[in-house]
Amino acid sequence: MIEHPAFTVDEWSIIEKTFRLDLLAQTESLFALSNGHIGLRGNLDEGEPYGLPGTYLNSVYELHPLPYAEAQYGSPESAQTMINVTNGKLIRLLVDDEPFDIRYGELKIHKRELDMRNGVLQRQVRWTSPVGRTVKISSTRMVSFTLRNTAAICYEVEVEDAPAHIVIQSELVANEEHSGSSDDPRSSTVATPPLISEEHQAHKMMGLLVHRTQQSNLRIAAAMDHVVEGLDTANVTSESTLDVARFSVTTEIKPGERIRIIKFLSYGWSAERSRSALHDQVMAGISSARQLGWDGLLAQQRAYLDKFWESAVVEVEGDPEIQQAVRFALFHILQAGSRSERRAIPAKGLTGSGYEGHAFWDTEIFVLPVLSFILPQATADALHWRYSTLDLAKKRARQLDLQGAAFPWRTIVGEECSGYWPASTAAFHINADIAHAVLRYVEATGDTDFEEKIGLELLVETARLWQSLGHYDSAGRFRIDGVTGPDEYSAISNNNAYTNLMAQQNLQAAADAAQRHHARARTLGVKSNEIKDWENAAKKMLLPYDERLKVIPQSESFTELQVWDFDATTPEQYPLFLHFPYFDLYRKQVIKQADLLLAMQLRNNIFTLEEKERNFAYYEPLTVRDSSLSACTQAIIAAEVGHISLAYDYLGEAALMDLDNLEHNAQDGVHIASLGGSWLALVMGLGGLRYNTKGLYFKPCLPEQITRLNFRMLYRDRRLLVEVRPTEATYHLLAGKDLPLSHYDKEFILSTHKSVTHKIVPHTDGPRPSQPRGRAPMERGKRRRS
């Protein structure tokens, strides 16, 4: 865990006050900058040392074969891996011919700060070289939210004690060496393939490289240009080779003098456009950046973030650590989705190569619900990306002898990338998860045009999948057999409750939407008898139930399996999938991540409070949370059934997943879904937000440590502020038409003219439920960074 005094809590920043080489890879992920199109890991300016070098462009990948011991029909033959593209972050420094390297000489000051108000990464260094020359170095790095293809760096050097000969080398480097490796299967398993050079040039202060990938045949261009300030006597040179473009500044600096270099970067890529077209594109990007200048880029960045935080800010009084963590979460969610613009939102965003850069169902269930309330256009773009892959999903369904569309478990551009079918292809719930995201987006925005043009076809084709995948048994019940639900420690089960409940929602939603948009539905070949088939399957959907235990089995007969021997499992044996065969996990009652609980969260209105209480009590002692996707759901349901302090503890796990490296893999990139889950745990858990047919309703309740929770959200062209205190909640409509809301069971109309305050029902936690030995969440009062 990151538990050192250099890593401090600050309301709007993540600050590292001293340097720890053993934490370098983790902080590279935390300090990554992105806009959803470009991703720059928080590597040091000078490039070395590094944990994992990383410069990414969304959906730029290379193909690699998927080997099998035996041929399997329907298994993908190749997969896609996000690659490290041309690195433009590099700025090397030599002081009297000594390269600046923090591993040598004396590092007197080293501070880095991720500034979430201004959207920049700042660094201050005071370093004495091995021969005794002391310099001050400062850099500020940004990836623009307003110019999608643009990044920029401001780099300054000042000599402190005596005149020095200074050389600054600013570079573009392709095919970077990477010596790192990991035994964790969640990290990238394929070495970065080399890029093939197509063009390189350097002239005056400008450099450009154009490459293409060997197998996927994607073309990538990167350009840089510079402004040098502070010294008129500097000597400037430039050069280029196949994989390097270099701009060098050489000068003499006296004590108190400073040299400042502004580096502008522009990136572009395409599967179809020519080399000359990409060349021109990145040069145009450089021109735009230079016209704005460094100060103009900073001003635009701050204005963009001011607007974002105005609608998305969450304020937590009483726990500064959670306050910092939720802002960090929202900032990285913004970075992952703001300018992805009809491309995938990967599980790690563009912060690292974990999961090989793939997108999963995580996006639809844990990220898009957040974006729908704070940046709805990003949700629309993400669903547009799914829609753009619909033909591939329909092709995959036909390969599996199914109707409709079978979306991939993990992918970058639409093809299935997992060769382990029990945990991938059989997890058909991804299709209902996409449908759920469509429903939630339309509910949050009222965007009926999107529903008709994009959402309807997604709903129809996923409903067709369920109709062909399921069947009716002798009792007339609609069954979905042989599938894998969200819990990856169970596979190939009959009637997974989550899958059936989400498929039920999918089928009914498709029927309803087809009737609302009947003309568009006719163009999709939807007829009245098909709508009736969907409605009947939804009505007759089998939901397993254990009469003896009075709980819903995670899947049929799950409660009859042997319970995992938790007492014989040591802390070192978690996560279990790294120490035990899946065969053993699949046949025991042990849960990697909340499954049935997630169904209760997403389909909240069909369960009674008593059912939620019984199911939560049953599954809590079986859930080991070997997945970052579990804690937020457990927080939400714990709060709903009255375990507020436990919900608070789970909130801490979701929010601090990366800041405290709870999964021990933050070096591979941040967990975008868990970051989204921290917002969900706060707003849906402690804030009690839920949906019903009339709109939004709230059942807030705070743990004793939190004295106030404020959150803002967008809902159907309204801007809403909810202020929760221990004994009351106040609702403010900041902009938009009057809005009907519910507080507990009280319905009211909220207008911009008058805020409304309601009392909160007093609450006392009951007996705390147990978790598997050693897997209880850390109590918030016992875990604080300083």
JODA-V870398 format. One line per field, one symbol per residue. phi: phi as a letter, one per 30 degrees, with the letter a starting at -180 (. if undefined). psi: psi as a letter, one per 40 degrees, with the letter a starting at -180 (. if undefined). A space follows every 50 residues. Layout:
BEGIN
phi->???
psi->???
END
This chain:
BEGIN
phi->.dbcddcccbdbbccccbcbddcedddeddcdcabjccbcddddedibdb cbdabbceidbbdbdcdbdbdbdiddcbbcbdcdcedcddbcbbchicdd bddbibcdbbbbbdcddcibccbbbbbcdecjccbcbbbbbbcddccecc babcbbbbdccaebdcbcccbcbchedbcdabddddddcbddddccdcab abahccbbbbbbddcdhccbbbbbbbbcbjbdcdccbbabbecbbbcbbb acbceidbcbbcccbbbaaacbddedddedddddddddddddiedddddd dddddedddeccdbcbcjbeddeddddedddddeddcdbdhibdcddchc clcehiidcbdeedcccdddddcbaddddedddddeddcddddddddddc ibcibcdddbacbkddccccddcbedddeeddddddddddddddcidddd eddcdeddddddddddddddacddcicdcbcibcdeddcbbhccheeeed dddededdddddddddcddddddcidcddddddddddddcedcdbcddci bcdeaeiedcdddedddccdedccdddcbbdeedddcbdabdbecddddd ddcedccddddddddddddedccchdbddceddddddeddcjcdddeddd eedddcecdchdcibddckdcddddddddddddddddidbcbdckcbbbd acdddccabcbcacbhicccbcccbecabccbcdajdebdbbbhcccacc bddadbcbdcdebbddeddcbeeicddddedcbbdb
psi->igfieehihideihhhdihhdeedddddddeiiieedihhifiidediii dhihhihhehiiiiihiidihhhehidiihhhihahheehhihhhfehhh heeiahhdhhhihhhedefihihhhhhhideehhihhiihiihhddhdeh iihhhihhhddiiihhhhhhihhifiiheiiieheeihehihiiihhdii ihhbeiihhhiiiddefihhihiiiihhidheeihhiiiiadehhhhihh ihhiheihhhhhhhihiiiiediiddddddddddddddddddiddddddd ddddddddddeeihhhhegdddddddddddddddddedfdgfiihidebf eieiefeiiaeddddeddddddedgddddddddddddeedddddddddde fiibhgiidhidedihehegddecdegeeddddddddddddddddfgddd dddddddddddddddddddiihadeeihihifihadheehifihfhdddd ddddddddddddddddgdddddeeehiddddddddddddehhhihhddef ihidihedeeihhigddehideeiideeeiidddddeighhdihcddddd ddfdeeiiddddddddddedeehefeieedddddddddddeegddddddd dddddedddefdeffddeiigdddddddddddddcdefhiiadebiiigi hiiddhehhhiiihhfeihhhhhhideihhhhhdiiiihhihhbehiihh iedhihhiihhiihhahhiiiiheeiihhdeeghi.
END
